[in-house]
Amino acid sequence: MNFSMFMSKQTTVGFLSLDILVSENLKFPSEVTKYPVEDGTEEISDHITQGNEELTISGRVSSSQVLSFDFGRCVTKLVDAVDQLRSMHKARQPIKVVTGLGSYEEMAFTSLSVTRSNGGDGGNWLDINADLRKIKKVAVKETALPEDKVSSDDSAKGRAGTSSAKSGSSGNSQTPPKKVDGPTQALGYGTLGVPRPAAPLIPHVGP
């Protein structure tokens, strides 16, 4: 396999350096509305949501300190590479990835795998496959309200829940009831000064 085109620049995933970059795949996902959009009245861009960049890296780490089999085998380098990947995965922090195409800031692992095969390489290589997604960051800004807006809000707050009208008397009022002249009765006629009607006259019929 010819790796010359990937070896012009050292590839790093976080603080791990890859000896060989096998493949690099960059995606720019977007979500497009599935509903009809009225022609000529709306911005098409309002119906397309830009997704986070996704990067897939496949690379190899050799057991040799220098990329040549003449320098012998060093398993410690492979162990250190696995430890570095494990530390980055455990930290759950965004990392920087540098390849021949450029630098990728604020990347986070979505998948990470390490494979060591005892085939033709004799276990002298680690195959590393990493899927990463870019984290979007936004800054929160504080804006001062205009003075007229602040004064109108304060005056509205002062008027809320208040009334200048006096409430009517309740059953607990200290004002004594008015006195009603004339005989009264608790029930029936005569209450509150209403006179009792006179008894009807019955004519006497003689023998």
ABEGO torsion letter per residue (X at the ends): XBAAAAAABBBBBEABBBABBABBBBBBBBBBBABBBBBGABBAAAABBBBBBBBBBBBBBBABABBBAAAEBBAAAAAAAAAAAAAAAAAGBBBBBBBAAEBBBGBBBABBBBBBBABAAGGABBBBBBBBBBBBBBBBBBBBBBAAAAAAAAAAAAABGBBABBBBBBAABABBBBBBBEBBBABEBGBGGBBBBBBBBBBBBBX
